[in-house]
Amino acid sequence: MRETACALAGLMAAWLGFALLALSQERHFVRVYQSTMPPAPFLLTQRAIGFIAIGVSLVCCIAGHGVSFGSLLWVLSLSAAAMAMALTLTWRPRWLSGLARVLGLVLSFSSLPR
């Protein structure tokens, strides 16, 4: 049970990291939020949190399965999360519109639609 929970947490953290990295790019941000780009410090913070989430994904996988299989599981979960994010951005980009609000990253950026 612990292994499954750690694997799912790692997969979700990787997906969240890729979502934050994708939304820090102008093309994806405009498509999801249909507004202009936020200020540069906001984007840098968002990218940093995205990379931290990917690192947390590694920690979750190693915590649940050990170093040898955990690192392999991490690489496979990165692939699955990246593919899931690419498909989400292609077919349902509006599903990501609440992501930044849930994380509390856009409190100071008031031009997003509410």
Biopython code that builds the backbone (N, CA, C, O; Angstrom):
import numpy as np
from Bio.PDB.StructureBuilder import StructureBuilder

atoms = [
    (1, "MET", "N", (0.828, -1.197, 0.000)),
    (1, "MET", "CA", (0.000, 0.000, 0.000)),
    (1, "MET", "C", (0.874, 1.263, 0.000)),
    (1, "MET", "O", (0.583, 2.231, -0.704)),
    (2, "ARG", "N", (1.948, 1.238, 0.800)),
    (2, "ARG", "CA", (2.841, 2.389, 0.872)),
    (2, "ARG", "C", (3.526, 2.633, -0.462)),
    (2, "ARG", "O", (3.701, 3.777, -0.882)),
    (3, "GLU", "N", (3.915, 1.541, -1.129)),
    (3, "GLU", "CA", (4.582, 1.678, -2.418)),
    (3, "GLU", "C", (3.668, 2.314, -3.449)),
    (3, "GLU", "O", (4.097, 3.169, -4.224)),
    (4, "THR", "N", (2.408, 1.897, -3.460)),
    (4, "THR", "CA", (1.445, 2.446, -4.416)),
    (4, "THR", "C", (1.187, 3.925, -4.146)),
    (4, "THR", "O", (1.128, 4.733, -5.073)),
    (5, "ALA", "N", (1.035, 4.268, -2.872)),
    (5, "ALA", "CA", (0.796, 5.665, -2.512)),
    (5, "ALA", "C", (1.984, 6.543, -2.900)),
    (5, "ALA", "O", (1.805, 7.655, -3.398)),
    (6, "CYS", "N", (3.191, 6.040, -2.670)),
    (6, "CYS", "CA", (4.380, 6.816, -3.039)),
    (6, "CYS", "C", (4.505, 6.952, -4.555)),
    (6, "CYS", "O", (4.892, 8.009, -5.052)),
    (7, "ALA", "N", (4.182, 5.894, -5.286)),
    (7, "ALA", "CA", (4.245, 5.961, -6.749)),
    (7, "ALA", "C", (3.224, 6.949, -7.299)),
    (7, "ALA", "O", (3.535, 7.721, -8.205)),
    (8, "LEU", "N", (2.004, 6.931, -6.757)),
    (8, "LEU", "CA", (0.983, 7.879, -7.212)),
    (8, "LEU", "C", (1.338, 9.309, -6.831)),
    (8, "LEU", "O", (1.116, 10.235, -7.611)),
    (9, "ALA", "N", (1.885, 9.492, -5.639)),
    (9, "ALA", "CA", (2.312, 10.835, -5.232)),
    (9, "ALA", "C", (3.428, 11.336, -6.139)),
    (9, "ALA", "O", (3.455, 12.512, -6.501)),
    (10, "GLY", "N", (4.349, 10.450, -6.508)),
    (10, "GLY", "CA", (5.425, 10.828, -7.419)),
    (10, "GLY", "C", (4.902, 11.194, -8.795)),
    (10, "GLY", "O", (5.369, 12.154, -9.408)),
    (11, "LEU", "N", (3.934, 10.431, -9.280)),
    (11, "LEU", "CA", (3.345, 10.728, -10.584)),
    (11, "LEU", "C", (2.601, 12.061, -10.570)),
    (11, "LEU", "O", (2.716, 12.851, -11.508)),
    (12, "MET", "N", (1.844, 12.307, -9.517)),
    (12, "MET", "CA", (1.115, 13.572, -9.419)),
    (12, "MET", "C", (2.062, 14.762, -9.259)),
    (12, "MET", "O", (1.813, 15.829, -9.820)),
    (13, "ALA", "N", (3.128, 14.589, -8.511)),
    (13, "ALA", "CA", (4.099, 15.676, -8.350)),
    (13, "ALA", "C", (4.791, 15.973, -9.677)),
    (13, "ALA", "O", (5.040, 17.134, -10.002)),
    (14, "ALA", "N", (5.100, 14.931, -10.441)),
    (14, "ALA", "CA", (5.715, 15.139, -11.760)),
    (14, "ALA", "C", (4.744, 15.853, -12.693)),
    (14, "ALA", "O", (5.141, 16.758, -13.426)),
    (15, "TRP", "N", (3.473, 15.450, -12.670)),
    (15, "TRP", "CA", (2.470, 16.101, -13.523)),
    (15, "TRP", "C", (2.321, 17.570, -13.138)),
    (15, "TRP", "O", (2.240, 18.439, -14.006)),
    (16, "LEU", "N", (2.285, 17.843, -11.842)),
    (16, "LEU", "CA", (2.173, 19.220, -11.371)),
    (16, "LEU", "C", (3.389, 20.035, -11.792)),
    (16, "LEU", "O", (3.253, 21.182, -12.219)),
    (17, "GLY", "N", (4.566, 19.453, -11.674)),
    (17, "GLY", "CA", (5.782, 20.152, -12.092)),
    (17, "GLY", "C", (5.769, 20.485, -13.569)),
    (17, "GLY", "O", (6.121, 21.600, -13.955)),
    (18, "PHE", "N", (5.368, 19.532, -14.401)),
    (18, "PHE", "CA", (5.298, 19.795, -15.832)),
    (18, "PHE", "C", (4.210, 20.817, -16.159)),
    (18, "PHE", "O", (4.368, 21.617, -17.081)),
    (19, "ALA", "N", (3.109, 20.794, -15.408)),
    (19, "ALA", "CA", (2.056, 21.783, -15.633)),
    (19, "ALA", "C", (2.560, 23.188, -15.335)),
    (19, "ALA", "O", (2.303, 24.119, -16.099)),
    (20, "LEU", "N", (3.269, 23.343, -14.237)),
    (20, "LEU", "CA", (3.796, 24.659, -13.889)),
    (20, "LEU", "C", (4.851, 25.126, -14.881)),
    (20, "LEU", "O", (4.906, 26.307, -15.225)),
    (21, "LEU", "N", (5.681, 24.208, -15.338)),
    (21, "LEU", "CA", (6.683, 24.585, -16.334)),
    (21, "LEU", "C", (6.017, 24.967, -17.658)),
    (21, "LEU", "O", (6.442, 25.920, -18.313)),
    (22, "ALA", "N", (4.984, 24.236, -18.052)),
    (22, "ALA", "CA", (4.298, 24.554, -19.303)),
    (22, "ALA", "C", (3.582, 25.898, -19.214)),
    (22, "ALA", "O", (3.596, 26.676, -20.168)),
    (23, "LEU", "N", (2.961, 26.168, -18.078)),
    (23, "LEU", "CA", (2.223, 27.423, -17.938)),
    (23, "LEU", "C", (3.142, 28.625, -17.751)),
    (23, "LEU", "O", (2.671, 29.762, -17.753)),
    (24, "SER", "N", (4.416, 28.400, -17.594)),
    (24, "SER", "CA", (5.343, 29.524, -17.536)),
    (24, "SER", "C", (5.804, 29.940, -18.935)),
    (24, "SER", "O", (6.582, 30.884, -19.075)),
    (25, "GLN", "N", (5.335, 29.251, -19.954)),
    (25, "GLN", "CA", (5.632, 29.624, -21.338)),
    (25, "GLN", "C", (4.465, 30.422, -21.897)),
    (25, "GLN", "O", (3.304, 30.132, -21.607)),
    (26, "GLU", "N", (4.782, 31.428, -22.701)),
    (26, "GLU", "CA", (3.761, 32.360, -23.174)),
    (26, "GLU", "C", (2.645, 31.672, -23.958)),
    (26, "GLU", "O", (1.468, 31.948, -23.729)),
    (27, "ARG", "N", (3.000, 30.795, -24.863)),
    (27, "ARG", "CA", (2.000, 30.149, -25.710)),
    (27, "ARG", "C", (0.958, 29.404, -24.886)),
    (27, "ARG", "O", (-0.241, 29.539, -25.132)),
    (28, "HIS", "N", (1.402, 28.625, -23.916)),
    (28, "HIS", "CA", (0.475, 27.841, -23.106)),
    (28, "HIS", "C", (-0.304, 28.721, -22.136)),
    (28, "HIS", "O", (-1.492, 28.494, -21.908)),
    (29, "PHE", "N", (0.358, 29.723, -21.564)),
    (29, "PHE", "CA", (-0.325, 30.600, -20.616)),
    (29, "PHE", "C", (-1.475, 31.336, -21.295)),
    (29, "PHE", "O", (-2.581, 31.401, -20.759)),
    (30, "VAL", "N", (-1.213, 31.886, -22.468)),
    (30, "VAL", "CA", (-2.255, 32.635, -23.175)),
    (30, "VAL", "C", (-3.393, 31.712, -23.593)),
    (30, "VAL", "O", (-4.558, 32.109, -23.553)),
    (31, "ARG", "N", (-3.074, 30.502, -23.988)),
    (31, "ARG", "CA", (-4.114, 29.568, -24.416)),
    (31, "ARG", "C", (-4.984, 29.119, -23.242)),
    (31, "ARG", "O", (-6.195, 28.962, -23.398)),
    (32, "VAL", "N", (-4.392, 28.914, -22.091)),
    (32, "VAL", "CA", (-5.152, 28.447, -20.935)),
    (32, "VAL", "C", (-5.941, 29.582, -20.293)),
    (32, "VAL", "O", (-7.134, 29.436, -20.025)),
    (33, "TYR", "N", (-5.281, 30.714, -20.044)),
    (33, "TYR", "CA", (-5.925, 31.802, -19.309)),
    (33, "TYR", "C", (-6.522, 32.880, -20.197)),
    (33, "TYR", "O", (-7.285, 33.716, -19.714)),
    (34, "GLN", "N", (-6.200, 32.883, -21.459)),
    (34, "GLN", "CA", (-6.700, 33.870, -22.419)),
    (34, "GLN", "C", (-6.466, 35.292, -21.912)),
    (34, "GLN", "O", (-7.364, 36.134, -21.948)),
    (35, "SER", "N", (-5.266, 35.541, -21.449)),
    (35, "SER", "CA", (-4.877, 36.878, -21.003)),
    (35, "SER", "C", (-3.386, 37.049, -21.271)),
    (35, "SER", "O", (-2.717, 36.139, -21.760)),
    (36, "THR", "N", (-2.887, 38.224, -20.942)),
    (36, "THR", "CA", (-1.474, 38.497, -21.178)),
    (36, "THR", "C", (-0.612, 37.793, -20.134)),
    (36, "THR", "O", (-1.103, 37.315, -19.112)),
    (37, "MET", "N", (0.674, 37.745, -20.419)),
    (37, "MET", "CA", (1.611, 37.084, -19.517)),
    (37, "MET", "C", (1.771, 37.860, -18.215)),
    (37, "MET", "O", (1.694, 39.089, -18.211)),
    (38, "PRO", "N", (1.991, 37.157, -17.121)),
    (38, "PRO", "CA", (2.250, 37.835, -15.849)),
    (38, "PRO", "C", (3.671, 38.382, -15.821)),
    (38, "PRO", "O", (4.452, 38.118, -16.735)),
    (39, "PRO", "N", (4.015, 39.138, -14.789)),
    (39, "PRO", "CA", (5.370, 39.689, -14.681)),
    (39, "PRO", "C", (6.423, 38.577, -14.552)),
    (39, "PRO", "O", (6.121, 37.448, -14.166)),
    (40, "ALA", "N", (7.650, 38.936, -14.883)),
    (40, "ALA", "CA", (8.755, 37.971, -14.876)),
    (40, "ALA", "C", (9.007, 37.328, -13.508)),
    (40, "ALA", "O", (9.263, 36.125, -13.461)),
    (41, "PRO", "N", (8.947, 38.060, -12.401)),
    (41, "PRO", "CA", (9.175, 37.395, -11.108)),
    (41, "PRO", "C", (8.150, 36.286, -10.830)),
    (41, "PRO", "O", (8.488, 35.264, -10.232)),
    (42, "PHE", "N", (6.924, 36.485, -11.256)),
    (42, "PHE", "CA", (5.896, 35.460, -11.108)),
    (42, "PHE", "C", (6.283, 34.206, -11.885)),
    (42, "PHE", "O", (6.143, 33.092, -11.379)),
    (43, "LEU", "N", (6.769, 34.383, -13.113)),
    (43, "LEU", "CA", (7.150, 33.243, -13.940)),
    (43, "LEU", "C", (8.352, 32.506, -13.365)),
    (43, "LEU", "O", (8.400, 31.276, -13.397)),
    (44, "LEU", "N", (9.319, 33.246, -12.840)),
    (44, "LEU", "CA", (10.478, 32.603, -12.231)),
    (44, "LEU", "C", (10.081, 31.787, -11.007)),
    (44, "LEU", "O", (10.592, 30.687, -10.795)),
    (45, "THR", "N", (9.183, 32.318, -10.215)),
    (45, "THR", "CA", (8.695, 31.582, -9.051)),
    (45, "THR", "C", (7.952, 30.330, -9.489)),
    (45, "THR", "O", (8.121, 29.262, -8.901)),
    (46, "GLN", "N", (7.138, 30.464, -10.511)),
    (46, "GLN", "CA", (6.373, 29.330, -11.019)),
    (46, "GLN", "C", (7.304, 28.240, -11.562)),
    (46, "GLN", "O", (7.078, 27.055, -11.320)),
    (47, "ARG", "N", (8.339, 28.636, -12.287)),
    (47, "ARG", "CA", (9.295, 27.656, -12.805)),
    (47, "ARG", "C", (10.053, 26.977, -11.672)),
    (47, "ARG", "O", (10.280, 25.768, -11.708)),
    (48, "ALA", "N", (10.442, 27.753, -10.671)),
    (48, "ALA", "CA", (11.161, 27.165, -9.533)),
    (48, "ALA", "C", (10.297, 26.139, -8.817)),
    (48, "ALA", "O", (10.779, 25.064, -8.460)),
    (49, "ILE", "N", (9.033, 26.457, -8.606)),
    (49, "ILE", "CA", (8.126, 25.512, -7.959)),
    (49, "ILE", "C", (7.929, 24.276, -8.836)),
    (49, "ILE", "O", (7.805, 23.165, -8.319)),
    (50, "GLY", "N", (7.899, 24.461, -10.157)),
    (50, "GLY", "CA", (7.778, 23.330, -11.067)),
    (50, "GLY", "C", (8.962, 22.387, -10.965)),
    (50, "GLY", "O", (8.787, 21.169, -10.917)),
    (51, "PHE", "N", (10.166, 22.942, -10.931)),
    (51, "PHE", "CA", (11.351, 22.093, -10.792)),
    (51, "PHE", "C", (11.406, 21.424, -9.425)),
    (51, "PHE", "O", (11.837, 20.277, -9.312)),
    (52, "ILE", "N", (10.972, 22.134, -8.389)),
    (52, "ILE", "CA", (10.921, 21.538, -7.055)),
    (52, "ILE", "C", (9.929, 20.381, -7.029)),
    (52, "ILE", "O", (10.196, 19.353, -6.406)),
    (53, "ALA", "N", (8.788, 20.536, -7.699)),
    (53, "ALA", "CA", (7.795, 19.456, -7.753)),
    (53, "ALA", "C", (8.360, 18.225, -8.451)),
    (53, "ALA", "O", (8.083, 17.099, -8.040)),
    (54, "ILE", "N", (9.142, 18.429, -9.494)),
    (54, "ILE", "CA", (9.765, 17.285, -10.161)),
    (54, "ILE", "C", (10.784, 16.627, -9.237)),
    (54, "ILE", "O", (10.910, 15.403, -9.233)),
    (55, "GLY", "N", (11.508, 17.417, -8.458)),
    (55, "GLY", "CA", (12.423, 16.852, -7.468)),
    (55, "GLY", "C", (11.696, 16.090, -6.372)),
    (55, "GLY", "O", (12.161, 15.040, -5.928)),
    (56, "VAL", "N", (10.561, 16.612, -5.937)),
    (56, "VAL", "CA", (9.737, 15.915, -4.941)),
    (56, "VAL", "C", (9.254, 14.585, -5.503)),
    (56, "VAL", "O", (9.135, 13.599, -4.775)),
    (57, "SER", "N", (8.976, 14.564, -6.801)),
    (57, "SER", "CA", (8.583, 13.315, -7.446)),
    (57, "SER", "C", (9.670, 12.253, -7.300)),
    (57, "SER", "O", (9.371, 11.090, -7.031)),
    (58, "LEU", "N", (10.921, 12.648, -7.475)),
    (58, "LEU", "CA", (12.029, 11.714, -7.298)),
    (58, "LEU", "C", (12.086, 11.208, -5.861)),
    (58, "LEU", "O", (12.267, 10.012, -5.630)),
    (59, "VAL", "N", (11.935, 12.103, -4.905)),
    (59, "VAL", "CA", (11.978, 11.718, -3.500)),
    (59, "VAL", "C", (10.855, 10.739, -3.175)),
    (59, "VAL", "O", (11.076, 9.767, -2.453)),
    (60, "CYS", "N", (9.661, 10.979, -3.694)),
    (60, "CYS", "CA", (8.533, 10.078, -3.446)),
    (60, "CYS", "C", (8.795, 8.687, -4.012)),
    (60, "CYS", "O", (8.520, 7.682, -3.356)),
    (61, "CYS", "N", (9.320, 8.632, -5.213)),
    (61, "CYS", "CA", (9.584, 7.329, -5.840)),
    (61, "CYS", "C", (10.670, 6.564, -5.096)),
    (61, "CYS", "O", (10.552, 5.354, -4.903)),
    (62, "ILE", "N", (11.721, 7.252, -4.677)),
    (62, "ILE", "CA", (12.795, 6.588, -3.952)),
    (62, "ILE", "C", (12.329, 6.178, -2.557)),
    (62, "ILE", "O", (12.725, 5.123, -2.063)),
    (63, "ALA", "N", (11.499, 6.992, -1.921)),
    (63, "ALA", "CA", (11.001, 6.659, -0.584)),
    (63, "ALA", "C", (10.135, 5.410, -0.603)),
    (63, "ALA", "O", (10.139, 4.634, 0.353)),
    (64, "GLY", "N", (9.401, 5.214, -1.673)),
    (64, "GLY", "CA", (8.501, 4.069, -1.736)),
    (64, "GLY", "C", (9.135, 2.792, -2.239)),
    (64, "GLY", "O", (8.703, 1.701, -1.868)),
    (65, "HIS", "N", (10.162, 2.908, -3.085)),
    (65, "HIS", "CA", (10.674, 1.715, -3.751)),
    (65, "HIS", "C", (12.175, 1.524, -3.640)),
    (65, "HIS", "O", (12.706, 0.584, -4.231)),
    (66, "GLY", "N", (12.867, 2.359, -2.924)),
    (66, "GLY", "CA", (14.315, 2.234, -2.834)),
    (66, "GLY", "C", (15.004, 2.946, -3.988)),
    (66, "GLY", "O", (14.348, 3.427, -4.912)),
    (67, "VAL", "N", (16.319, 3.010, -3.929)),
    (67, "VAL", "CA", (17.069, 3.793, -4.903)),
    (67, "VAL", "C", (17.042, 3.160, -6.290)),
    (67, "VAL", "O", (16.843, 3.859, -7.284)),
    (68, "SER", "N", (17.240, 1.849, -6.367)),
    (68, "SER", "CA", (17.371, 1.220, -7.691)),
    (68, "SER", "C", (16.059, 1.247, -8.461)),
    (68, "SER", "O", (16.015, 1.775, -9.572)),
    (69, "PHE", "N", (14.997, 0.697, -7.905)),
    (69, "PHE", "CA", (13.729, 0.686, -8.629)),
    (69, "PHE", "C", (13.044, 2.047, -8.574)),
    (69, "PHE", "O", (12.318, 2.409, -9.500)),
    (70, "GLY", "N", (13.263, 2.804, -7.504)),
    (70, "GLY", "CA", (12.654, 4.128, -7.390)),
    (70, "GLY", "C", (13.124, 5.086, -8.458)),
    (70, "GLY", "O", (12.333, 5.863, -8.992)),
    (71, "SER", "N", (14.417, 5.039, -8.777)),
    (71, "SER", "CA", (14.913, 5.923, -9.836)),
    (71, "SER", "C", (14.373, 5.514, -11.202)),
    (71, "SER", "O", (14.079, 6.372, -12.035)),
    (72, "LEU", "N", (14.240, 4.197, -11.438)),
    (72, "LEU", "CA", (13.632, 3.730, -12.683)),
    (72, "LEU", "C", (12.169, 4.146, -12.754)),
    (72, "LEU", "O", (11.698, 4.609, -13.793)),
    (73, "LEU", "N", (11.457, 3.980, -11.654)),
    (73, "LEU", "CA", (10.052, 4.389, -11.605)),
    (73, "LEU", "C", (9.908, 5.883, -11.828)),
    (73, "LEU", "O", (8.952, 6.327, -12.464)),
    (74, "TRP", "N", (10.849, 6.662, -11.311)),
    (74, "TRP", "CA", (10.811, 8.112, -11.494)),
    (74, "TRP", "C", (10.937, 8.486, -12.962)),
    (74, "TRP", "O", (10.182, 9.322, -13.460)),
    (75, "VAL", "N", (11.885, 7.872, -13.654)),
    (75, "VAL", "CA", (12.065, 8.164, -15.077)),
    (75, "VAL", "C", (10.805, 7.782, -15.864)),
    (75, "VAL", "O", (10.383, 8.517, -16.757)),
    (76, "LEU", "N", (10.209, 6.641, -15.531)),
    (76, "LEU", "CA", (8.987, 6.225, -16.213)),
    (76, "LEU", "C", (7.813, 7.144, -15.868)),
    (76, "LEU", "O", (6.983, 7.441, -16.728)),
    (77, "SER", "N", (7.743, 7.592, -14.617)),
    (77, "SER", "CA", (6.661, 8.505, -14.250)),
    (77, "SER", "C", (6.845, 9.879, -14.885)),
    (77, "SER", "O", (5.862, 10.556, -15.186)),
    (78, "LEU", "N", (8.100, 10.301, -15.093)),
    (78, "LEU", "CA", (8.331, 11.548, -15.827)),
    (78, "LEU", "C", (7.805, 11.442, -17.247)),
    (78, "LEU", "O", (7.194, 12.379, -17.761)),
    (79, "SER", "N", (8.042, 10.305, -17.877)),
    (79, "SER", "CA", (7.542, 10.103, -19.241)),
    (79, "SER", "C", (6.023, 10.129, -19.283)),
    (79, "SER", "O", (5.430, 10.776, -20.146)),
    (80, "ALA", "N", (5.396, 9.425, -18.351)),
    (80, "ALA", "CA", (3.934, 9.379, -18.320)),
    (80, "ALA", "C", (3.344, 10.752, -18.005)),
    (80, "ALA", "O", (2.352, 11.156, -18.612)),
    (81, "ALA", "N", (3.945, 11.466, -17.063)),
    (81, "ALA", "CA", (3.436, 12.788, -16.693)),
    (81, "ALA", "C", (3.610, 13.788, -17.836)),
    (81, "ALA", "O", (2.731, 14.613, -18.084)),
    (82, "ALA", "N", (4.745, 13.711, -18.528)),
    (82, "ALA", "CA", (4.962, 14.619, -19.655)),
    (82, "ALA", "C", (3.961, 14.343, -20.775)),
    (82, "ALA", "O", (3.445, 15.279, -21.385)),
    (83, "MET", "N", (3.686, 13.082, -21.048)),
    (83, "MET", "CA", (2.705, 12.743, -22.079)),
    (83, "MET", "C", (1.308, 13.191, -21.660)),
    (83, "MET", "O", (0.558, 13.729, -22.475)),
    (84, "ALA", "N", (0.961, 12.973, -20.409)),
    (84, "ALA", "CA", (-0.350, 13.412, -19.916)),
    (84, "ALA", "C", (-0.485, 14.925, -20.005)),
    (84, "ALA", "O", (-1.550, 15.433, -20.357)),
    (85, "MET", "N", (0.592, 15.654, -19.688)),
    (85, "MET", "CA", (0.534, 17.114, -19.775)),
    (85, "MET", "C", (0.421, 17.566, -21.224)),
    (85, "MET", "O", (-0.316, 18.507, -21.520)),
    (86, "ALA", "N", (1.135, 16.915, -22.127)),
    (86, "ALA", "CA", (1.038, 17.279, -23.546)),
    (86, "ALA", "C", (-0.368, 17.042, -24.067)),
    (86, "ALA", "O", (-0.895, 17.863, -24.818)),
    (87, "LEU", "N", (-0.979, 15.939, -23.682)),
    (87, "LEU", "CA", (-2.351, 15.660, -24.133)),
    (87, "LEU", "C", (-3.346, 16.636, -23.504)),
    (87, "LEU", "O", (-4.296, 17.064, -24.160)),
    (88, "THR", "N", (-3.133, 16.985, -22.249)),
    (88, "THR", "CA", (-4.021, 17.963, -21.601)),
    (88, "THR", "C", (-3.915, 19.319, -22.282)),
    (88, "THR", "O", (-4.931, 19.965, -22.538)),
    (89, "LEU", "N", (-2.699, 19.753, -22.577)),
    (89, "LEU", "CA", (-2.519, 21.047, -23.240)),
    (89, "LEU", "C", (-3.076, 21.038, -24.663)),
    (89, "LEU", "O", (-3.491, 22.081, -25.170)),
    (90, "THR", "N", (-3.088, 19.887, -25.302)),
    (90, "THR", "CA", (-3.587, 19.809, -26.669)),
    (90, "THR", "C", (-5.101, 19.801, -26.722)),
    (90, "THR", "O", (-5.693, 20.555, -27.496)),
    (91, "TRP", "N", (-5.745, 18.962, -25.915)),
    (91, "TRP", "CA", (-7.182, 18.781, -26.052)),
    (91, "TRP", "C", (-8.028, 19.477, -25.007)),
    (91, "TRP", "O", (-9.161, 19.853, -25.307)),
    (92, "ARG", "N", (-7.539, 19.663, -23.809)),
    (92, "ARG", "CA", (-8.325, 20.302, -22.753)),
    (92, "ARG", "C", (-7.493, 21.320, -21.979)),
    (92, "ARG", "O", (-7.284, 21.141, -20.779)),
    (93, "PRO", "N", (-7.013, 22.377, -22.621)),
    (93, "PRO", "CA", (-6.153, 23.328, -21.900)),
    (93, "PRO", "C", (-6.886, 24.079, -20.789)),
    (93, "PRO", "O", (-6.250, 24.514, -19.829)),
    (94, "ARG", "N", (-8.189, 24.239, -20.891)),
    (94, "ARG", "CA", (-8.929, 24.966, -19.854)),
    (94, "ARG", "C", (-8.980, 24.202, -18.539)),
    (94, "ARG", "O", (-9.277, 24.792, -17.500)),
    (95, "TRP", "N", (-8.697, 22.900, -18.559)),
    (95, "TRP", "CA", (-8.649, 22.142, -17.316)),
    (95, "TRP", "C", (-7.547, 22.654, -16.403)),
    (95, "TRP", "O", (-7.601, 22.450, -15.190)),
    (96, "LEU", "N", (-6.558, 23.310, -16.970)),
    (96, "LEU", "CA", (-5.436, 23.814, -16.182)),
    (96, "LEU", "C", (-5.684, 25.220, -15.644)),
    (96, "LEU", "O", (-4.853, 25.752, -14.908)),
    (97, "SER", "N", (-6.811, 25.828, -16.000)),
    (97, "SER", "CA", (-7.026, 27.225, -15.620)),
    (97, "SER", "C", (-7.131, 27.416, -14.106)),
    (97, "SER", "O", (-6.765, 28.476, -13.598)),
    (98, "GLY", "N", (-7.611, 26.441, -13.398)),
    (98, "GLY", "CA", (-7.724, 26.567, -11.950)),
    (98, "GLY", "C", (-6.457, 26.199, -11.200)),
    (98, "GLY", "O", (-6.378, 26.382, -9.985)),
    (99, "LEU", "N", (-5.473, 25.686, -11.910)),
    (99, "LEU", "CA", (-4.260, 25.212, -11.249)),
    (99, "LEU", "C", (-3.530, 26.318, -10.498)),
    (99, "LEU", "O", (-3.170, 26.139, -9.334)),
    (100, "ALA", "N", (-3.313, 27.429, -11.129)),
    (100, "ALA", "CA", (-2.585, 28.519, -10.485)),
    (100, "ALA", "C", (-3.382, 29.105, -9.324)),
    (100, "ALA", "O", (-2.809, 29.507, -8.312)),
    (101, "ARG", "N", (-4.701, 29.150, -9.472)),
    (101, "ARG", "CA", (-5.516, 29.663, -8.366)),
    (101, "ARG", "C", (-5.457, 28.717, -7.169)),
    (101, "ARG", "O", (-5.373, 29.164, -6.025)),
    (102, "VAL", "N", (-5.500, 27.417, -7.430)),
    (102, "VAL", "CA", (-5.444, 26.452, -6.337)),
    (102, "VAL", "C", (-4.119, 26.559, -5.600)),
    (102, "VAL", "O", (-4.086, 26.444, -4.374)),
    (103, "LEU", "N", (-3.050, 26.773, -6.308)),
    (103, "LEU", "CA", (-1.739, 26.880, -5.684)),
    (103, "LEU", "C", (-1.498, 28.246, -5.055)),
    (103, "LEU", "O", (-0.516, 28.426, -4.335)),
    (104, "GLY", "N", (-2.364, 29.195, -5.311)),
    (104, "GLY", "CA", (-2.226, 30.516, -4.720)),
    (104, "GLY", "C", (-1.141, 31.354, -5.358)),
    (104, "GLY", "O", (-0.631, 32.283, -4.731)),
    (105, "LEU", "N", (-0.776, 31.044, -6.599)),
    (105, "LEU", "CA", (0.313, 31.770, -7.246)),
    (105, "LEU", "C", (-0.132, 33.066, -7.905)),
    (105, "LEU", "O", (0.707, 33.907, -8.229)),
    (106, "VAL", "N", (-1.424, 33.247, -8.110)),
    (106, "VAL", "CA", (-1.877, 34.409, -8.864)),
    (106, "VAL", "C", (-2.599, 35.434, -7.998)),
    (106, "VAL", "O", (-3.365, 36.249, -8.512)),
    (107, "LEU", "N", (-2.364, 35.402, -6.701)),
    (107, "LEU", "CA", (-3.050, 36.345, -5.828)),
    (107, "LEU", "C", (-2.721, 37.793, -6.175)),
    (107, "LEU", "O", (-3.584, 38.666, -6.088)),
    (108, "SER", "N", (-1.504, 38.043, -6.558)),
    (108, "SER", "CA", (-1.116, 39.411, -6.879)),
    (108, "SER", "C", (-1.303, 39.751, -8.353)),
    (108, "SER", "O", (-1.102, 40.896, -8.760)),
    (109, "PHE", "N", (-1.679, 38.778, -9.138)),
    (109, "PHE", "CA", (-1.856, 38.996, -10.581)),
    (109, "PHE", "C", (-3.346, 39.057, -10.855)),
    (109, "PHE", "O", (-3.986, 38.016, -11.002)),
    (110, "SER", "N", (-3.907, 40.237, -10.926)),
    (110, "SER", "CA", (-5.353, 40.412, -10.920)),
    (110, "SER", "C", (-6.014, 40.366, -12.282)),
    (110, "SER", "O", (-7.240, 40.451, -12.356)),
    (111, "SER", "N", (-5.262, 40.234, -13.363)),
    (111, "SER", "CA", (-5.907, 40.297, -14.672)),
    (111, "SER", "C", (-6.428, 38.949, -15.158)),
    (111, "SER", "O", (-6.959, 38.864, -16.265)),
    (112, "LEU", "N", (-6.289, 37.888, -14.352)),
    (112, "LEU", "CA", (-6.837, 36.592, -14.743)),
    (112, "LEU", "C", (-8.355, 36.609, -14.581)),
    (112, "LEU", "O", (-8.874, 37.243, -13.662)),
    (113, "PRO", "N", (-9.065, 35.919, -15.466)),
    (113, "PRO", "CA", (-10.530, 35.866, -15.321)),
    (113, "PRO", "C", (-10.901, 35.093, -14.050)),
    (113, "PRO", "O", (-10.261, 34.100, -13.706)),
    (114, "ARG", "N", (-11.899, 35.544, -13.390)),
    (114, "ARG", "CA", (-12.330, 34.897, -12.143)),
    (114, "ARG", "C", (-13.540, 34.051, -12.358)),
    (114, "ARG", "O", (-14.037, 33.434, -11.416)),
]
sb = StructureBuilder()
sb.init_structure("model")
sb.init_model(0)
sb.init_chain("A")
sb.init_seg("    ")
for serial, (resi, resn, name, xyz) in enumerate(atoms, 1):
    if name == "N":
        sb.init_residue(resn, " ", resi, " ")
    sb.init_atom(name, np.array(xyz, "f"), 0.0, 1.0, " ", f" {name:<3s}", serial, name[0])
structure = sb.get_structure()
